[in-house]
C-alpha cells in the first residue's frame, strides 16, 4: 500500500485496537485494489472489502460504547 494509515482514533482505551484496525484497513484497501485488477474475481474482492468495512464499523462502535460506559 502506498500510504500510511493515519491514526486519529486514539486514546488509552483505543490503543489496543489500533494495530488491528490498521491491518484491516490495509486488507480492505488491498481487496478494493484487487477488485479493479482482477475483473473475473471482482465480486469476491468487493465482498471481502465490505466484510472488512463492517468489522471496522462494528469495532469502532464497540469502542465508543465501551468508552461511554466508563464516563
N, C-alpha and C positions, 0 to 999 in steps of 0.2 A: 504494500500500500504506500502511497506517495506522501500522505500527510500524517502527522502525529495527532492522536485523539486529544482534544482539549478537555481538560478535567475541570469543569465548572460546577460539578455536583459533588463537592467535598465538605466534610465535617468529620468529627471524630466518629460519629455513628455511621457515616457513609464510607469511611476509609476501607473497611474490609471488603467492600463490594466493588471498589474502583477498578481493580485489575480485571476482575471477571467481566465487568461491563465493557472495558476497553477491548478485551479479546472478542466478546460477542459483537461489538461494533465492527471490528476488523473482519470477522466472519461474514457479517451482514453485507458489508461493502464488497467482499470477495464474491459472494453469490450474485449480487447485482451486476458486478463486472462480468462474471461468467455467463450470466443470462444474455448479455449483449454479444459475447464472443461465440457461445455455443447455441446457435439458434435451435438445433434439434433437442437441446436439453433446457431450453428457456423456461418452460413451465416448472420443471424440477427446481431450478435455481431460484426462481421467483417465489415458489412455495417455501423454500428453506429461508429465504430472506424475510418473508412475512412471519415465519415462526420465531426467528431470532428477534425481530422487532417486537413481537408480542411479549417475549421474555423480558426484553429491556423495559417495556412499559409496565409489566407486572412487578418486576423487582424494584423499580423506582416508586411505584405506588405503595409497595410493601414498606420500603424505607421511609417514605413520608408518613405512612400510618404509624409506624414504629416510633418515629420522632414526635409525632403529635401526642402519642400516649405518654411520653416522658414529660412533656411540658405541662 
